[in-house]
Amino acid sequence: MFNFHETRAGVRGLVESGVTTVPPLFVAPTPPVTSPRRFSLPSVDLSLPRARAAVLVRAFARSYGIFQVTSHGVPPGAVASALYAIRAFNEQPFAARSRFYTTEAHASRAVTYATVPIPRPTDDEPATAPLMCWRDSLLVRFDHRQDPDVRGIPTMCRDTLLEYRYMLTSLGWKVADLLLEGLGVGAERLGELGGCLMQCHYHPPCPEPGRVLGSREHTDAGLFTVLAQDGVGGLQVRLDDGDWVDVAPVPGALLVNVGDLLKVVSNDEYKSMEHRVVSKSTQEARVSIALFFNPVKHGKSDFFGPLPELVTAEKPARYRSLTWIQMLDNRSDLGHAKPSSLDHFRIPLN
């Protein structure tokens, strides 16, 4: 893994070198299997009357934990420009993009560009290398307490991404209001929200698509995520019976995905759905941009648990209070985020 990162070429560099087989670092232990079942993601038209939109958001967040939104107010051109900017950045010549490549992980770093996972400075080469996903990622962390340090964002996509983040933040507030209204509580119950992390993923074409994962199976940690993707496809969700099914891209729609923290504060009224990305093409790259929304207060003394309004004698609290740091540490200890990552905080039923 260390040697791979030292090349600063990323997965895009492997493709440029003409590899015809997938390097062992990227080979999934079990080839991903996709069910042939057709699955249509539920959709909410945000131009509907607010009360109707809230009913739909509640229904879909309870049943699926993931849904798409249309008439969301983000101009199609803004989404297309952001996706194009990420594609253009990753498809620069090696010399232009490699100077941004990050070879060591630092929690304080505002901007990271690399193939994840990245070793920490104190890490030794692991005896068993972790599975690396077939993608290169530009990660931008925003500090709610001050203007973001944008100097680390590559200039060729900086203005486009900051404008996109501004538009998505406005949409995020609207989505948060509807999610909380669906629970029968006011938006102020979670305090101020922020789009704290932007993940821009570039999945290069793969010579052996059936042997890799573009993103491992996981649930998101925070309150919710808003995702934009191009038309290549590859996103999949795991249904209750265990089948993995494709989520076909819908032009003009954005995806909203409920995270584990919202599942906790909703006292299991909402679900967080397991999802992954598979490689679909030997010829075409996939691009996506995810903005993760979390409470801006998430220090060691900021605890989250089921909202009191959602706890009754018939439905007692399902989780003990936890901090954001405790949740992330537990997910890290498990090695990867799965639905079972919340079991550590679950209160046993009598």
C-alpha positions in Angstrom: 0.0 0.0 0.0 2.8 2.4 0.9 4.6 1.8 -2.4 1.4 2.5 -4.3 0.8 5.8 -2.6 4.4 6.9 -3.1 3.8 6.8 -6.9 1.3 9.6 -6.5 -0.4 8.3 -9.6 -3.6 6.9 -8.0 -6.0 4.5 -9.8 -6.0 6.8 -12.8 -2.3 6.2 -13.1 -2.8 2.5 -13.2 -5.2 2.9 -16.1 -2.8 5.3 -17.9 -0.1 2.7 -17.5 -2.2 0.2 -19.5 -2.8 -2.4 -16.8 -4.9 -5.4 -18.0 -5.4 -7.1 -14.7 -6.4 -5.6 -11.3 -3.5 -5.3 -8.8 -4.0 -7.5 -5.7 -4.6 -4.4 -3.5 -7.9 -3.8 -5.2 -9.2 -7.3 -5.6 -12.4 -7.7 -3.6 -12.3 -10.9 -1.3 -15.7 -11.9 -2.8 -16.7 -10.7 -6.3 -19.8 -8.4 -6.0 -23.0 -10.1 -7.0 -25.9 -8.0 -8.4 -29.5 -9.1 -8.4 -31.2 -8.8 -11.7 -34.3 -7.4 -9.9 -35.5 -4.0 -11.1 -35.5 -1.4 -8.3 -37.0 2.1 -8.6 -35.8 4.6 -6.0 -38.7 6.6 -4.6 -38.8 10.3 -5.5 -40.0 13.5 -3.8 -40.9 16.5 -5.9 -39.9 19.4 -3.7 -42.2 21.7 -5.5 -45.1 20.0 -3.9 -46.9 21.7 -1.0 -44.7 21.4 2.1 -47.0 19.2 4.1 -47.3 16.7 1.2 -43.5 16.7 0.7 -42.9 16.1 4.4 -45.3 13.1 4.3 -43.4 11.5 1.4 -40.0 12.2 2.9 -41.1 10.5 6.2 -42.5 7.5 4.3 -39.4 7.0 2.2 -36.9 7.7 5.1 -38.8 5.0 7.2 -39.1 2.4 4.4 -35.8 2.9 2.6 -33.5 5.4 4.2 -32.7 6.7 0.7 -34.7 8.6 -1.9 -34.2 11.1 -4.7 -35.4 14.7 -4.9 -36.5 16.6 -7.9 -37.4 20.3 -8.4 -34.8 20.9 -5.7 -33.7 24.3 -6.8 -30.1 23.4 -7.7 -29.7 24.4 -11.4 -28.9 21.4 -13.6 -26.0 23.4 -15.0 -24.5 23.8 -11.6 -24.5 20.0 -11.0 -23.1 19.3 -14.4 -20.4 21.8 -14.0 -19.3 20.4 -10.6 -19.2 16.8 -12.0 -17.3 18.0 -15.1 -14.8 19.9 -12.9 -14.0 16.7 -11.0 -13.7 14.7 -14.2 -11.4 17.3 -15.7 -9.2 17.5 -12.6 -8.7 13.8 -12.5 -8.1 13.5 -16.3 -5.2 16.0 -16.3 -1.8 14.7 -17.1 0.0 13.0 -14.3 2.4 15.9 -13.7 -0.4 18.3 -13.1 -2.5 16.3 -10.7 0.2 14.4 -8.8 1.4 17.5 -6.9 -1.9 17.4 -5.1 -1.7 13.8 -4.1 -1.7 13.1 -0.4 0.6 10.2 0.8 -0.2 10.5 4.5 -3.5 11.0 6.4 -3.8 13.9 8.7 -7.1 14.7 10.6 -6.4 18.4 10.5 -5.9 18.5 6.7 -8.7 20.5 5.0 -8.2 19.1 1.5 -7.1 15.5 0.6 -6.6 14.0 -2.8 -5.7 10.3 -2.9 -6.8 6.8 -3.3 -8.4 5.9 0.0 -7.4 4.4 2.5 -4.3 6.5 3.2 -1.8 5.5 5.9 -1.3 7.8 8.9 2.3 9.0 9.5 2.7 6.6 12.5 1.4 3.5 10.6 3.5 0.6 9.8 2.9 -1.4 6.6 0.1 -3.7 7.7 0.6 -7.5 7.6 -2.7 -7.7 5.6 -3.2 -4.8 3.3 -6.7 -3.2 3.5 -8.9 -3.5 0.4 -8.5 -0.4 -1.7 -11.4 0.9 -3.7 -11.2 1.5 -7.4 -11.4 5.3 -7.2 -9.5 8.5 -6.6 -11.0 11.0 -4.3 -10.8 14.7 -3.6 -12.1 15.3 0.0 -12.8 18.8 1.3 -13.5 19.4 5.0 -15.3 22.6 5.9 -15.0 24.3 9.3 -18.3 25.8 10.4 -16.5 28.2 12.7 -14.8 30.1 10.0 -14.6 30.5 6.2 -13.1 27.4 4.7 -9.4 27.3 3.8 -9.8 27.0 0.1 -6.1 27.3 -0.8 -5.8 23.5 -0.9 -8.6 23.0 -3.4 -7.1 22.8 -6.9 -7.7 26.1 -8.7 -9.2 24.5 -11.8 -12.2 23.2 -9.8 -12.1 25.5 -6.7 -14.7 28.1 -7.7 -17.1 25.5 -9.1 -17.0 23.3 -6.0 -17.5 26.2 -3.6 -20.5 27.5 -5.6 -21.9 24.0 -5.7 -21.4 23.6 -1.9 -23.2 26.9 -1.3 -26.2 25.7 -3.3 -26.2 22.3 -1.7 -26.1 23.8 1.7 -29.4 25.7 1.0 -30.9 22.4 -0.2 -29.6 20.6 2.9 -31.5 23.0 5.2 -34.7 22.3 3.3 -34.2 18.6 3.4 -33.4 18.7 7.2 -36.6 20.6 7.8 -38.7 18.0 6.0 -36.9 15.1 7.7 -37.5 16.6 11.1 -41.1 17.7 10.3 -41.7 14.1 9.3 -40.7 13.1 12.8 -43.0 15.7 14.3 -40.2 17.9 15.8 -38.8 21.3 14.9 -35.6 21.7 12.9 -34.1 23.5 15.9 -34.0 20.2 17.9 -30.7 19.3 16.2 -29.2 22.7 16.4 -27.3 24.3 13.5 -26.4 22.0 10.6 -23.5 22.2 8.2 -22.3 20.5 5.1 -19.1 19.5 6.8 -17.5 17.2 4.2 -17.5 17.0 0.5 -16.3 13.8 -1.2 -15.6 14.0 -4.9 -15.0 10.5 -6.4 -13.6 9.6 -9.7 -13.9 5.9 -10.6 -11.7 5.2 -13.6 -12.7 2.5 -16.1 -11.5 -0.9 -14.9 -10.0 -3.7 -17.0 -11.8 -6.3 -14.7 -14.9 -4.6 -13.4 -16.2 -7.7 -11.7 -13.2 -8.0 -9.4 -13.3 -4.6 -7.7 -15.5 -2.2 -5.6 -15.7 1.5 -6.3 -16.9 1.9 -2.7 -17.2 -0.8 -0.1 -20.6 -1.7 1.4 -21.4 0.8 4.2 -23.9 3.1 5.9 -23.1 6.8 6.2 -22.3 8.1 9.7 -23.9 11.5 9.8 -27.4 12.9 9.6 -27.8 12.7 5.9 -26.0 12.9 2.6 -26.9 14.6 -0.7 -25.3 12.9 -3.7 -24.9 13.9 -7.3 -23.8 11.4 -9.8 -23.3 11.2 -13.6 -25.1 8.8 -15.9 -22.6 5.9 -15.8 -24.2 4.1 -12.9 -22.7 1.8 -10.3 -24.5 2.8 -7.1 -26.2 -0.1 -5.4 -28.3 -0.6 -2.3 -28.8 -3.7 -0.2 -32.5 -4.6 0.3 -33.9 -6.2 3.4 -33.6 -9.7 1.9 -29.8 -9.2 1.3 -30.0 -8.7 -2.5 -27.9 -5.9 -4.0 -29.7 -4.0 -6.7 -28.7 -1.2 -9.0 -29.8 2.4 -8.4 -30.1 3.8 -11.9 -29.1 7.5 -12.3 -32.1 9.8 -13.0 -31.2 13.0 -14.9 -31.8 16.1 -12.8 -32.4 14.2 -9.6 -30.2 14.3 -6.4 -30.1 11.5 -3.9 -30.7 11.9 -0.2 -29.3 9.2 2.1 -30.2 8.9 5.8 -27.1 8.4 8.0 -26.6 6.5 11.3 -26.8 9.6 13.5 -30.2 10.5 12.2 -31.3 6.8 12.7 -30.2 7.2 16.3 -31.9 10.5 17.1 -35.1 9.3 15.3 -35.1 6.3 17.6 -35.2 3.9 14.6 -38.1 5.8 13.0 -35.7 6.3 10.0 -33.3 3.7 8.6 -29.8 4.1 7.2 -29.5 1.9 4.1 -26.4 -0.1 3.3 -25.0 0.9 -0.1 -21.9 0.4 -2.3 -20.5 1.3 -5.7 -19.5 -1.3 -8.3 -17.5 -0.8 -11.4 -19.6 -0.9 -14.5 -17.3 -0.1 -17.4 -14.0 -0.9 -19.0 -14.2 2.3 -21.1 -15.9 5.0 -19.1 -15.2 6.7 -15.8 -17.8 7.4 -13.2 -18.0 10.7 -11.2 -20.0 11.5 -8.1 -20.0 14.3 -5.5 -21.4 13.7 -2.0 -22.0 16.4 0.6 -22.4 15.1 4.2 -24.6 17.0 6.6 -23.9 16.9 10.3 -24.6 19.0 13.4 -21.9 21.7 13.6 -21.5 20.9 17.4 -19.9 17.5 17.7 -17.2 17.8 20.4 -16.5 15.4 23.3 -19.3 17.0 25.4 -21.9 17.1 22.6 -24.1 14.0 23.1 -26.8 12.6 20.7 -29.5 10.2 21.5 -33.1 9.5 20.7 -35.1 12.7 20.9 -37.3 12.7 24.0 -40.4 13.4 21.9 -39.9 10.1 20.1 -39.5 8.0 23.2 -42.7 6.4 24.6 -43.7 3.5 26.9 -44.6 1.6 23.7 -41.3 2.5 22.0 -38.6 3.1 24.6 -35.2 4.5 23.7 -33.4 2.2 21.3 -29.9 3.7 21.8 -27.9 5.2 24.6 -26.5 8.7 24.2 -23.2 8.9 22.3 -20.8 11.5 20.9 -19.9 11.9 17.3 -16.3 10.9 18.2 -17.5 7.7 19.9 -19.5 6.8 16.8 -16.6 7.4 14.4 -14.2 5.5 16.7 -16.5 2.5 16.9 -16.9 2.4 13.1 -13.1 2.6 12.8 -12.7 -0.3 15.3 -15.0 -2.4 13.2 -12.9 -1.9 10.2 -15.7 -0.6 8.0 -19.1 0.9 8.5 -22.0 -1.6 8.4 -25.5 -1.5 9.9 -24.1 -3.5 12.9 -21.8 -0.5 13.8 -24.7 0.9 15.9 -25.1 -2.4 17.9 -22.5 -1.1 20.3 -24.9 1.7 21.3 -28.1 -0.2 21.2 -30.1 -0.7 24.4 -31.2 -4.3 24.7 -35.0 -4.8 24.7 -36.3 -6.5 27.8 
